[in-house]
């Protein structure tokens, strides 16, 4: 096979598994921008060495992935593995990861004096000043705390949680129950005799206003929200 292959690669339990891919589509698939596997893969084969054309055996895939089904194994490689591509595509992937980090800091951290999240542009500038770079072989989540630590001498920043006590009218619980479950950690919940949902949720302080705005918009202002100090 050609030496100019673009590959998605993952190492698990000492074994390497590879896919031949379209790197642009693979990056979009990894970020969730596209979901059709057929737009990404160039061959319906899982390799242990794509450049040599060596295929992974059914036994190897079942041992590592608990399945030998191509689509299932391919999705694991694409979402959890590394996109092996040209320098241009590697630079694009790094930029996506940096944007992900900035968004995480924006939503999970606040200025401890104002309790308001820092704008993304300020976070980006502070990361530049701190000369912070993400390490390729670690996830963004693994490097989050280190990034915040490096930012503290430059901007006032604190990881804080907010608690909201929410009462959702019965007519809106169907569409908002799942949203509240995903918005943060549900500390308590109860159902009133009239069908209203009462709950208390804990969430990153930076998301507090977004959640409040969402609940008010979906219920046309009929939700009752208290900020728990």
MARVO-510347 format. One record per residue: residue in three letters; chain; x, y, z of N, C-alpha, C, O in turn. Coordinates in steps of 0.1 Angstrom, whole numbers. Layout:
N
<r ala; A; <X; Y; Z>; <X; Y; Z>; <X; Y; Z>; <X; Y; Z>>
...
# end
This chain:
229
<r unk; A; <8; -12; 0>; <0; 0; 0>; <9; 12; 0>; <21; 12; 4>>
<r unk; A; <3; 24; -4>; <11; 36; -6>; <16; 41; 8>; <10; 39; 18>>
<r unk; A; <28; 47; 7>; <34; 53; 19>; <28; 66; 23>; <30; 71; 34>>
<r unk; A; <19; 71; 14>; <12; 84; 17>; <-1; 82; 23>; <-10; 91; 23>>
<r unk; A; <-3; 71; 29>; <-16; 68; 36>; <-19; 78; 48>; <-9; 81; 55>>
<r unk; A; <-31; 82; 49>; <-36; 89; 61>; <-43; 78; 69>; <-52; 71; 64>>
<r unk; A; <-39; 77; 82>; <-44; 67; 90>; <-50; 72; 103>; <-46; 82; 108>>
<r unk; A; <-60; 64; 108>; <-64; 65; 122>; <-59; 53; 129>; <-59; 42; 124>>
<r unk; A; <-53; 56; 141>; <-45; 45; 148>; <-48; 45; 163>; <-50; 56; 169>>
<r unk; A; <-50; 33; 168>; <-51; 32; 183>; <-43; 20; 188>; <-41; 10; 181>>
<r unk; A; <-37; 22; 200>; <-30; 11; 206>; <-37; 7; 219>; <-40; 15; 228>>
<r unk; A; <-40; -6; 220>; <-47; -11; 231>; <-41; -25; 235>; <-39; -33; 226>>
<r unk; A; <-38; -26; 247>; <-32; -39; 252>; <-20; -44; 244>; <-19; -55; 241>>
<r unk; A; <-12; -34; 241>; <0; -37; 234>; <-1; -40; 219>; <8; -44; 212>>
<r unk; A; <-13; -38; 214>; <-16; -41; 200>; <-20; -28; 192>; <-26; -19; 198>>
<r unk; A; <-16; -27; 180>; <-19; -15; 172>; <-30; -19; 161>; <-29; -29; 155>>
<r unk; A; <-40; -10; 160>; <-50; -12; 150>; <-52; 1; 142>; <-52; 12; 147>>
<r unk; A; <-53; -1; 129>; <-53; 11; 120>; <-64; 10; 110>; <-69; 0; 106>>
<r unk; A; <-68; 22; 105>; <-78; 24; 94>; <-72; 34; 84>; <-65; 43; 87>>
<r unk; A; <-75; 31; 71>; <-72; 41; 61>; <-83; 50; 60>; <-95; 46; 58>>
<r unk; A; <-80; 63; 61>; <-91; 73; 62>; <-89; 86; 54>; <-77; 88; 49>>
<r unk; A; <-99; 93; 52>; <-99; 107; 47>; <-97; 116; 59>; <-106; 116; 67>>
<r unk; A; <-85; 122; 60>; <-82; 129; 73>; <-92; 141; 76>; <-95; 143; 88>>
<r unk; A; <-96; 148; 66>; <-106; 159; 68>; <-119; 153; 74>; <-124; 159; 84>>
<r unk; A; <-124; 143; 68>; <-136; 137; 73>; <-134; 130; 87>; <-143; 131; 95>>
<r unk; A; <-122; 124; 89>; <-120; 118; 102>; <-120; 128; 113>; <-125; 125; 124>>
<r unk; A; <-114; 140; 111>; <-114; 150; 121>; <-128; 155; 124>; <-132; 157; 136>>
<r unk; A; <-136; 156; 114>; <-150; 160; 116>; <-158; 149; 123>; <-167; 152; 131>>
<r unk; A; <-155; 137; 120>; <-162; 125; 126>; <-158; 125; 141>; <-167; 123; 150>>
<r unk; A; <-145; 128; 144>; <-141; 127; 158>; <-147; 139; 166>; <-149; 137; 178>>
<r unk; A; <-149; 150; 160>; <-155; 161; 167>; <-171; 161; 167>; <-177; 169; 174>>
<r unk; A; <-176; 151; 160>; <-191; 149; 160>; <-198; 157; 149>; <-210; 158; 148>>
<r unk; A; <-190; 164; 140>; <-195; 172; 130>; <-202; 164; 119>; <-212; 168; 113>>
<r unk; A; <-197; 152; 116>; <-204; 142; 108>; <-205; 129; 115>; <-197; 126; 124>>
<r unk; A; <-214; 121; 110>; <-216; 108; 117>; <-216; 96; 108>; <-216; 84; 112>>
<r unk; A; <-215; 98; 95>; <-215; 88; 85>; <-201; 82; 83>; <-192; 89; 78>>
<r unk; A; <-199; 70; 87>; <-186; 63; 87>; <-181; 62; 72>; <-169; 62; 70>>
<r unk; A; <-191; 61; 63>; <-187; 59; 49>; <-180; 71; 43>; <-173; 70; 33>>
<r unk; A; <-182; 83; 49>; <-175; 95; 45>; <-161; 95; 49>; <-153; 104; 45>>
<r unk; A; <-157; 86; 58>; <-144; 87; 65>; <-135; 76; 60>; <-123; 79; 56>>
<r unk; A; <-139; 64; 60>; <-130; 53; 57>; <-128; 50; 42>; <-137; 52; 35>>
<r unk; A; <-116; 47; 39>; <-113; 44; 25>; <-112; 29; 21>; <-112; 26; 9>>
<r unk; A; <-113; 21; 31>; <-113; 6; 29>; <-119; 0; 41>; <-117; 4; 53>>
<r unk; A; <-128; -10; 39>; <-135; -17; 50>; <-126; -28; 56>; <-130; -39; 57>>
<r unk; A; <-114; -24; 61>; <-105; -33; 67>; <-99; -27; 79>; <-96; -15; 79>>
<r unk; A; <-97; -35; 89>; <-89; -31; 101>; <-75; -37; 100>; <-74; -49; 98>>
<r unk; A; <-65; -29; 100>; <-51; -33; 98>; <-44; -33; 112>; <-47; -26; 121>>
<r unk; A; <-33; -42; 112>; <-23; -41; 123>; <-11; -33; 117>; <-4; -27; 125>>
<r unk; A; <-10; -33; 104>; <0; -25; 97>; <-5; -22; 84>; <-4; -30; 74>>
<r unk; A; <-11; -10; 82>; <-18; -7; 69>; <-8; -5; 58>; <-11; -9; 47>>
<r unk; A; <4; 0; 61>; <14; 2; 50>; <19; -11; 44>; <23; -12; 33>>
<r unk; A; <19; -21; 53>; <23; -35; 48>; <11; -43; 44>; <12; -54; 39>>
<r unk; A; <-1; -37; 45>; <-13; -45; 42>; <-17; -56; 51>; <-24; -65; 47>>
<r unk; A; <-12; -56; 63>; <-14; -67; 73>; <-27; -64; 80>; <-29; -55; 87>>
<r unk; A; <-37; -74; 78>; <-50; -72; 85>; <-50; -77; 99>; <-43; -86; 102>>
<r unk; A; <-58; -71; 107>; <-61; -76; 121>; <-69; -89; 120>; <-79; -89; 112>>
<r unk; A; <-67; -98; 128>; <-75; -111; 128>; <-87; -109; 136>; <-88; -100; 144>>
<r unk; A; <-97; -117; 133>; <-110; -117; 141>; <-107; -119; 156>; <-113; -112; 164>>
<r unk; A; <-98; -128; 159>; <-95; -131; 173>; <-89; -119; 180>; <-92; -116; 191>>
<r unk; A; <-80; -112; 173>; <-73; -100; 179>; <-84; -89; 182>; <-83; -83; 192>>
<r unk; A; <-93; -87; 172>; <-103; -76; 174>; <-112; -80; 185>; <-116; -72; 193>>
<r unk; A; <-117; -93; 186>; <-126; -97; 196>; <-119; -96; 210>; <-126; -93; 220>>
<r unk; A; <-106; -99; 211>; <-99; -98; 223>; <-99; -84; 229>; <-101; -82; 241>>
<r unk; A; <-96; -74; 220>; <-94; -60; 224>; <-107; -52; 224>; <-110; -45; 233>>
<r unk; A; <-116; -54; 214>; <-128; -46; 213>; <-141; -53; 217>; <-152; -48; 217>>
<r unk; A; <-140; -66; 220>; <-151; -75; 223>; <-161; -76; 211>; <-172; -80; 212>>
<r unk; A; <-156; -73; 199>; <-163; -75; 186>; <-153; -74; 175>; <-143; -68; 176>>
<r unk; A; <-157; -81; 164>; <-149; -80; 152>; <-157; -73; 141>; <-153; -73; 129>>
<r unk; A; <-169; -67; 144>; <-177; -60; 135>; <-170; -47; 131>; <-166; -39; 139>>
<r unk; A; <-168; -46; 117>; <-160; -35; 112>; <-165; -21; 117>; <-157; -13; 123>>
<r unk; A; <-177; -18; 116>; <-182; -5; 119>; <-180; -1; 134>; <-176; 10; 137>>
<r unk; A; <-182; -11; 143>; <-180; -9; 157>; <-165; -6; 161>; <-162; 3; 168>>
<r unk; A; <-156; -14; 155>; <-142; -13; 157>; <-137; 0; 152>; <-130; 8; 158>>
<r unk; A; <-142; 4; 139>; <-137; 16; 133>; <-141; 28; 141>; <-134; 38; 142>>
<r unk; A; <-153; 28; 147>; <-158; 40; 154>; <-149; 42; 167>; <-146; 53; 171>>
<r unk; A; <-145; 31; 173>; <-136; 32; 185>; <-123; 38; 181>; <-118; 46; 188>>
<r unk; A; <-118; 33; 170>; <-104; 38; 165>; <-105; 53; 162>; <-96; 60; 165>>
<r unk; A; <-116; 57; 155>; <-118; 71; 151>; <-120; 80; 163>; <-114; 91; 164>>
<r unk; A; <-128; 76; 173>; <-132; 85; 184>; <-121; 85; 195>; <-120; 95; 202>>
<r unk; A; <-115; 73; 197>; <-105; 72; 208>; <-91; 73; 204>; <-82; 75; 212>>
<r unk; A; <-88; 70; 191>; <-75; 69; 186>; <-69; 82; 181>; <-75; 93; 184>>
<r unk; A; <-58; 82; 174>; <-51; 93; 169>; <-52; 94; 154>; <-51; 83; 148>>
<r unk; A; <-54; 105; 149>; <-55; 107; 134>; <-40; 109; 130>; <-34; 120; 133>>
<r unk; A; <-35; 100; 122>; <-22; 101; 116>; <-23; 107; 103>; <-28; 100; 93>>
<r unk; A; <-19; 119; 101>; <-22; 126; 88>; <-10; 135; 85>; <1; 134; 91>>
<r unk; A; <-12; 144; 75>; <-2; 153; 71>; <1; 164; 82>; <-7; 165; 91>>
<r unk; A; <11; 171; 81>; <14; 182; 91>; <3; 192; 91>; <-1; 197; 102>>
<r unk; A; <-4; 194; 80>; <-15; 204; 79>; <-27; 199; 88>; <-33; 206; 95>>
<r unk; A; <-29; 186; 86>; <-41; 180; 93>; <-38; 179; 108>; <-46; 180; 117>>
<r unk; A; <-25; 176; 111>; <-22; 175; 126>; <-23; 189; 132>; <-27; 190; 144>>
<r unk; A; <-19; 199; 125>; <-21; 213; 130>; <-36; 216; 132>; <-39; 223; 142>>
<r unk; A; <-44; 212; 123>; <-59; 214; 125>; <-64; 207; 137>; <-72; 212; 144>>
<r unk; A; <-59; 194; 139>; <-64; 187; 150>; <-60; 194; 163>; <-67; 194; 173>>
<r unk; A; <-47; 198; 164>; <-43; 206; 176>; <-51; 218; 178>; <-54; 221; 190>>
<r unk; A; <-55; 225; 168>; <-63; 237; 169>; <-77; 234; 175>; <-82; 241; 183>>
<r unk; A; <-82; 223; 170>; <-95; 218; 175>; <-94; 215; 190>; <-103; 218; 198>>
<r unk; A; <-83; 208; 194>; <-82; 204; 208>; <-80; 217; 217>; <-85; 218; 228>>
<r unk; A; <-73; 227; 211>; <-71; 239; 219>; <-84; 247; 221>; <-87; 252; 231>>
<r unk; A; <-92; 247; 210>; <-106; 253; 211>; <-114; 245; 222>; <-122; 252; 229>>
<r unk; A; <-113; 232; 222>; <-120; 224; 232>; <-116; 228; 246>; <-124; 229; 255>>
<r unk; A; <-103; 230; 248>; <-97; 233; 261>; <-103; 247; 265>; <-107; 249; 277>>
<r unk; A; <-102; 257; 256>; <-107; 270; 259>; <-122; 270; 263>; <-126; 277; 272>>
<r unk; A; <-130; 262; 256>; <-144; 261; 259>; <-146; 255; 273>; <-155; 259; 280>>
<r unk; A; <-138; 245; 276>; <-139; 238; 289>; <-136; 248; 300>; <-143; 249; 310>>
<r unk; A; <-126; 256; 299>; <-122; 266; 309>; <-133; 277; 310>; <-137; 281; 321>>
<r unk; A; <-139; 281; 298>; <-149; 291; 298>; <-161; 286; 306>; <-168; 294; 313>>
<r unk; A; <-165; 273; 304>; <-177; 269; 311>; <-175; 264; 325>; <-185; 264; 333>>
<r unk; A; <-163; 260; 329>; <-161; 254; 342>; <-154; 263; 352>; <-154; 261; 364>>
<r unk; A; <-148; 274; 347>; <-141; 283; 356>; <-147; 297; 355>; <-153; 301; 345>>
<r unk; A; <-145; 305; 366>; <-150; 319; 366>; <-139; 328; 373>; <-130; 323; 378>>
<r unk; A; <-142; 341; 371>; <-134; 350; 379>; <-140; 350; 393>; <-151; 353; 395>>
<r unk; A; <-132; 346; 403>; <-137; 345; 417>; <-143; 358; 423>; <-150; 357; 432>>
<r unk; A; <-139; 369; 417>; <-144; 382; 423>; <-158; 385; 417>; <-166; 390; 424>>
<r unk; A; <-160; 383; 404>; <-172; 386; 398>; <-182; 375; 396>; <-194; 376; 394>>
<r unk; A; <-176; 362; 398>; <-184; 350; 396>; <-188; 348; 381>; <-198; 340; 379>>
<r unk; A; <-182; 355; 372>; <-186; 355; 358>; <-175; 348; 350>; <-163; 350; 353>>
<r unk; A; <-178; 339; 340>; <-168; 333; 333>; <-159; 343; 325>; <-164; 353; 321>>
<r unk; A; <-147; 340; 323>; <-138; 348; 314>; <-142; 346; 300>; <-145; 334; 296>>
<r unk; A; <-142; 356; 292>; <-144; 354; 277>; <-134; 345; 271>; <-123; 345; 276>>
<r unk; A; <-138; 338; 261>; <-129; 329; 254>; <-116; 336; 249>; <-106; 330; 249>>
<r unk; A; <-118; 348; 244>; <-106; 355; 239>; <-96; 358; 250>; <-84; 358; 247>>
<r unk; A; <-101; 361; 262>; <-92; 364; 273>; <-85; 351; 277>; <-73; 351; 280>>
<r unk; A; <-92; 340; 277>; <-86; 327; 281>; <-75; 324; 270>; <-64; 319; 274>>
<r unk; A; <-78; 326; 258>; <-69; 322; 247>; <-56; 331; 248>; <-45; 326; 247>>
<r unk; A; <-58; 344; 251>; <-46; 353; 253>; <-38; 349; 265>; <-26; 349; 264>>
<r unk; A; <-44; 345; 276>; <-37; 341; 288>; <-30; 328; 285>; <-19; 326; 291>>
<r unk; A; <-35; 318; 278>; <-28; 306; 275>; <-16; 309; 266>; <-5; 303; 268>>
<r unk; A; <-17; 319; 257>; <-5; 323; 249>; <5; 329; 259>; <17; 326; 257>>
<r unk; A; <1; 338; 268>; <11; 344; 277>; <17; 334; 286>; <29; 335; 289>>
<r unk; A; <10; 324; 290>; <15; 313; 299>; <24; 303; 291>; <30; 294; 297>>
<r unk; A; <23; 304; 277>; <31; 295; 269>; <26; 281; 271>; <34; 271; 271>>
<r unk; A; <13; 279; 273>; <8; 266; 275>; <4; 259; 262>; <-3; 265; 254>>
<r unk; A; <9; 247; 261>; <6; 239; 249>; <1; 225; 253>; <6; 219; 263>>
<r unk; A; <-9; 220; 246>; <-14; 207; 249>; <-4; 196; 244>; <2; 198; 234>>
<r unk; A; <-3; 186; 252>; <5; 174; 249>; <-3; 165; 240>; <-15; 162; 243>>
<r unk; A; <2; 161; 229>; <-6; 153; 219>; <-11; 140; 225>; <-22; 136; 221>>
<r unk; A; <-3; 133; 233>; <-6; 119; 237>; <-15; 119; 249>; <-19; 108; 254>>
<r unk; A; <-20; 131; 254>; <-29; 131; 265>; <-42; 138; 261>; <-42; 146; 252>>
<r unk; A; <-53; 134; 267>; <-66; 140; 264>; <-66; 154; 269>; <-59; 158; 278>>
<r unk; A; <-76; 162; 264>; <-78; 175; 268>; <-82; 175; 283>; <-78; 184; 291>>
<r unk; A; <-91; 166; 287>; <-96; 165; 300>; <-84; 162; 310>; <-84; 168; 321>>
<r unk; A; <-74; 154; 306>; <-63; 151; 315>; <-54; 163; 317>; <-47; 164; 328>>
<r unk; A; <-55; 173; 308>; <-46; 185; 309>; <-53; 197; 314>; <-47; 208; 315>>
<r unk; A; <-66; 196; 317>; <-74; 207; 321>; <-69; 214; 334>; <-67; 226; 334>>
<r unk; A; <-67; 206; 344>; <-62; 212; 357>; <-48; 218; 356>; <-46; 229; 362>>
<r unk; A; <-40; 213; 348>; <-26; 218; 346>; <-28; 232; 339>; <-21; 241; 342>>
<r unk; A; <-37; 233; 329>; <-39; 245; 322>; <-44; 256; 331>; <-39; 268; 331>>
<r unk; A; <-54; 253; 340>; <-59; 263; 349>; <-48; 267; 359>; <-47; 279; 362>>
<r unk; A; <-40; 258; 363>; <-29; 261; 372>; <-19; 271; 366>; <-15; 281; 372>>
<r unk; A; <-16; 269; 353>; <-7; 278; 346>; <-14; 292; 343>; <-7; 302; 342>>
<r unk; A; <-27; 293; 343>; <-34; 305; 341>; <-35; 314; 353>; <-36; 326; 352>>
<r unk; A; <-34; 308; 365>; <-37; 315; 377>; <-28; 327; 380>; <-33; 337; 385>>
<r unk; A; <-15; 327; 376>; <-7; 338; 378>; <-10; 350; 368>; <-5; 361; 370>>
<r unk; A; <-18; 347; 358>; <-21; 357; 347>; <-34; 363; 349>; <-36; 375; 347>>
<r unk; A; <-45; 354; 351>; <-58; 360; 353>; <-64; 353; 366>; <-61; 342; 369>>
<r unk; A; <-73; 361; 373>; <-80; 355; 384>; <-89; 344; 380>; <-98; 347; 372>>
<r unk; A; <-87; 332; 384>; <-95; 321; 379>; <-98; 311; 390>; <-89; 308; 398>>
<r unk; A; <-110; 305; 390>; <-113; 296; 400>; <-123; 286; 395>; <-133; 290; 387>>
<r unk; A; <-122; 273; 398>; <-131; 263; 394>; <-142; 263; 405>; <-140; 259; 416>>
<r unk; A; <-154; 267; 402>; <-165; 268; 411>; <-177; 261; 406>; <-180; 261; 394>>
<r unk; A; <-185; 256; 416>; <-197; 250; 413>; <-209; 259; 417>; <-207; 267; 427>>
<r unk; A; <-220; 258; 410>; <-232; 265; 414>; <-243; 255; 417>; <-243; 244; 411>>
<r unk; A; <-252; 259; 426>; <-263; 250; 429>; <-276; 258; 426>; <-278; 270; 430>>
<r unk; A; <-285; 251; 419>; <-298; 257; 415>; <-309; 249; 421>; <-309; 236; 420>>
<r unk; A; <-319; 255; 427>; <-331; 248; 431>; <-342; 252; 421>; <-345; 263; 419>>
<r unk; A; <-347; 242; 414>; <-356; 244; 402>; <-369; 237; 404>; <-370; 225; 409>>
<r unk; A; <-380; 244; 401>; <-393; 238; 401>; <-398; 240; 387>; <-401; 251; 382>>
<r unk; A; <-400; 229; 380>; <-405; 229; 366>; <-420; 225; 366>; <-424; 215; 371>>
<r unk; A; <-428; 234; 359>; <-442; 231; 359>; <-445; 218; 351>; <-437; 214; 343>>
<r unk; A; <-455; 211; 355>; <-458; 197; 350>; <-459; 197; 335>; <-455; 187; 329>>
<r unk; A; <-464; 208; 329>; <-465; 208; 314>; <-452; 208; 307>; <-452; 206; 295>>
<r unk; A; <-441; 210; 314>; <-428; 211; 307>; <-418; 201; 312>; <-407; 200; 307>>
<r unk; A; <-422; 192; 321>; <-413; 182; 327>; <-408; 172; 317>; <-397; 168; 317>>
<r unk; A; <-417; 169; 307>; <-414; 159; 297>; <-401; 162; 289>; <-393; 154; 287>>
<r unk; A; <-401; 175; 285>; <-390; 179; 276>; <-377; 184; 284>; <-366; 185; 279>>
<r unk; A; <-379; 187; 297>; <-368; 193; 305>; <-362; 183; 315>; <-351; 186; 320>>
<r unk; A; <-368; 172; 318>; <-363; 163; 328>; <-349; 158; 323>; <-340; 158; 331>>
<r unk; A; <-348; 153; 311>; <-335; 148; 306>; <-325; 159; 305>; <-313; 157; 307>>
<r unk; A; <-329; 171; 301>; <-320; 183; 300>; <-314; 186; 314>; <-302; 188; 315>>
<r unk; A; <-322; 186; 324>; <-317; 188; 338>; <-307; 177; 342>; <-297; 180; 349>>
<r unk; A; <-310; 165; 339>; <-301; 154; 342>; <-287; 156; 336>; <-277; 153; 342>>
<r unk; A; <-287; 161; 323>; <-274; 163; 316>; <-267; 176; 319>; <-255; 177; 317>>
<r unk; A; <-275; 186; 325>; <-269; 199; 327>; <-260; 199; 339>; <-250; 207; 339>>
<r unk; A; <-261; 190; 348>; <-253; 189; 360>; <-256; 177; 368>; <-263; 168; 363>>
<r unk; A; <-251; 177; 380>; <-254; 166; 389>; <-266; 169; 397>; <-267; 179; 404>>
<r unk; A; <-276; 160; 396>; <-289; 161; 403>; <-287; 157; 418>; <-284; 145; 420>>
<r unk; A; <-288; 166; 427>; <-285; 164; 441>; <-298; 158; 448>; <-297; 150; 457>>
<r unk; A; <-310; 163; 443>; <-322; 158; 449>; <-333; 160; 439>; <-332; 170; 430>>
<r unk; A; <-344; 152; 439>; <-355; 155; 431>; <-368; 149; 437>; <-367; 139; 445>>
<r unk; A; <-379; 156; 435>; <-392; 151; 440>; <-403; 156; 431>; <-401; 166; 424>>
<r unk; A; <-414; 148; 431>; <-425; 152; 422>; <-437; 156; 431>; <-441; 150; 441>>
<r unk; A; <-442; 168; 428>; <-453; 173; 435>; <-466; 166; 431>; <-467; 160; 421>>
<r unk; A; <-477; 167; 439>; <-490; 161; 436>; <-495; 166; 423>; <-503; 159; 416>>
<r unk; A; <-492; 179; 419>; <-497; 184; 407>; <-489; 181; 395>; <-491; 186; 384>>
<r unk; A; <-478; 173; 397>; <-470; 169; 386>; <-457; 177; 383>; <-449; 174; 375>>
<r unk; A; <-456; 188; 391>; <-444; 197; 390>; <-432; 189; 395>; <-433; 180; 404>>
<r unk; A; <-421; 192; 389>; <-408; 186; 393>; <-400; 196; 401>; <-397; 207; 396>>
<r unk; A; <-396; 192; 413>; <-387; 200; 421>; <-373; 193; 422>; <-373; 181; 425>>
<r unk; A; <-363; 200; 419>; <-349; 193; 420>; <-339; 204; 423>; <-341; 216; 421>>
<r unk; A; <-328; 199; 428>; <-316; 207; 430>; <-305; 201; 422>; <-302; 189; 424>>
<r unk; A; <-298; 210; 414>; <-287; 205; 406>; <-274; 213; 409>; <-275; 225; 412>>
<r unk; A; <-263; 206; 408>; <-250; 212; 409>; <-244; 212; 395>; <-244; 202; 388>>
<r unk; A; <-238; 223; 391>; <-232; 224; 378>; <-220; 234; 378>; <-219; 242; 388>>
<r unk; A; <-212; 234; 368>; <-201; 244; 367>; <-207; 258; 367>; <-216; 261; 361>>
<r unk; A; <-200; 266; 375>; <-206; 280; 377>; <-207; 287; 364>; <-215; 296; 362>>
<r unk; A; <-197; 284; 355>; <-198; 291; 342>; <-210; 288; 333>; <-213; 295; 324>>
<r unk; A; <-217; 277; 336>; <-229; 273; 329>; <-241; 278; 335>; <-252; 276; 329>>
<r unk; A; <-241; 284; 347>; <-253; 287; 354>; <-262; 296; 346>; <-274; 292; 345>>
<r unk; A; <-257; 307; 340>; <-266; 316; 333>; <-272; 309; 321>; <-284; 312; 318>>
<r unk; A; <-264; 301; 314>; <-269; 294; 302>; <-281; 285; 306>; <-291; 285; 299>>
<r unk; A; <-280; 278; 317>; <-290; 269; 321>; <-303; 277; 325>; <-314; 273; 322>>
<r unk; A; <-301; 287; 333>; <-312; 296; 337>; <-319; 301; 324>; <-332; 301; 324>>
<r unk; A; <-312; 306; 315>; <-318; 312; 303>; <-326; 301; 295>; <-337; 303; 290>>
<r unk; A; <-320; 289; 294>; <-326; 278; 287>; <-339; 274; 293>; <-349; 272; 287>>
<r unk; A; <-339; 272; 307>; <-351; 269; 314>; <-362; 279; 312>; <-374; 276; 311>>
<r unk; A; <-358; 292; 313>; <-368; 302; 312>; <-374; 303; 298>; <-386; 305; 296>>
<r unk; A; <-365; 301; 288>; <-370; 301; 274>; <-380; 289; 271>; <-390; 291; 265>>
<r unk; A; <-376; 277; 276>; <-384; 265; 273>; <-398; 266; 280>; <-407; 260; 276>>
<r unk; A; <-398; 272; 292>; <-411; 273; 300>; <-418; 286; 298>; <-428; 288; 305>>
<r unk; A; <-413; 295; 290>; <-418; 308; 288>; <-419; 316; 301>; <-428; 323; 304>>
<r unk; A; <-408; 313; 309>; <-407; 321; 322>; <-415; 315; 333>; <-416; 322; 344>>
<r unk; A; <-421; 303; 332>; <-429; 298; 342>; <-422; 289; 352>; <-427; 285; 362>>
<r unk; A; <-409; 286; 349>; <-401; 279; 358>; <-397; 287; 370>; <-396; 299; 369>>
<r unk; A; <-395; 281; 382>; <-391; 288; 394>; <-377; 284; 397>; <-374; 272; 399>>
<r unk; A; <-367; 293; 398>; <-353; 290; 400>; <-348; 298; 412>; <-350; 311; 412>>
<r unk; A; <-342; 292; 421>; <-334; 299; 432>; <-320; 295; 431>; <-317; 283; 430>>
<r unk; A; <-311; 304; 433>; <-297; 301; 434>; <-294; 298; 448>; <-296; 306; 457>>
<r unk; A; <-288; 286; 451>; <-285; 282; 464>; <-271; 286; 468>; <-261; 283; 461>>
<r unk; A; <-270; 294; 478>; <-257; 299; 483>; <-250; 289; 491>; <-239; 291; 495>>
# end
